[in-house]
Amino acid sequence: MKILITGNLGFVGTETTKLLKESGHEVIGYDLMDSLDIRDKEQFERYLTSLHPDRVLHLAAIARFADADKDPKLAYETNVLGTKNVVEVCEKYHIPLVYSSTGSAVMPLDKYEPPYKETVPACGNSIYGCSKATGEYYVAKHTPHIILRYSHLYGADKVRHGLIGGFIDRIQRGLEPKLYGGAQTNDFLYIEDVAMANMLALTAQWSSWNEIYNIGSGHELSAKEAGDAVCRAFGWDGKIETLTQRTVDPNRFCFDITKAKTMLKFEPKFSFIDGLEKMKKEMYNKSNEFKAILQDILPEKQGEDRKEEKNLAGEKPR
């Protein structure tokens, strides 16, 4: 199957591309880093019609609260108008579309009890959440479609933000991790499980389309429990700075994933601890790969520097 992925170079896109290729699928990338922008409808249509994909997986988005808060206009243009462009082009050429949504799109959750089902309507209580919720309503008009609502994702390539990435970043710099709140709960899902959910949706039988699916672990973990587990996994036994809980975070969050298990055959493979250990291993491997690259580059660069120093000193190079 030939699959076009918007945002293929991002956190979720990279892992999903890897899994799809390993499973024998052809992947076409469409990413802003390659100057391919979903805000440009004509560009997207030309690209899609020249390559004739069988499915589209729409991941491209302004995907962080901070980035959306910093530039609400860009978040709207990308997450709402960009999604509208993708939907309209897919509709025009009759291409099935899988859309990556988020638990943030169903906030606030005051009227509901966890674990939350897909019947919770999209709304949002943040710029990011509202933009992704609006995207859901555009996608729902296209047939066939699948909407995947992701829970809190983590993995080696998601660093410096989110509870897990934020903790690890500060630990690696010898700084106290910052915990916002602590009692609130979340549903944490490892990146390889997300990639598997994407592939299952893309290859699902037709009776499973035109649906919303919650994609999470189905397990509830408090922020403090998650933070403590990260500290143990990454060898931090110092203090944790506790700050006020963010207003966008619900007191409890956990997805009911029964529907995804039944209709997509989705089964999360990683427990939270197993995911952390895999994440730690991946980070270690990436670090060693980077060191190896530097070792290849630096001797050559140092040799050039020594030649330059001799030239400046009036010595003739040998």
Buried (B, 14 or more C-beta within 10 A) or exposed (E): BEBBBBBBBBBBBBBBBEBBEEEEBEBBBBBBEEEBBBBBBEBBBEBBEEEEBBBBBBBBBBBEBEBBEEBBEBBBBBBBBBBBBBBBBBBEEEBBBBBBBBBBBBBBBEEBEBBBBBEBEBBBBBBBBBBBBBBBBBBBEBEBBBBBBBBBBBBBBBBEBBBBBBBBBBBBEEEBBBBBBBEBBBBBBBBBBBBBBBBBBBBBEEEBBBBBBBBBBBBBBBBBBBBBBBBEBBEBEEEBEBEEBEEBBBEBBBBBBEBBBEBBEBEBEBEBEEBBEBBBEBBEEEEEEEEEEEEEEEEEEEEEEEEEEEEEEEEEEE
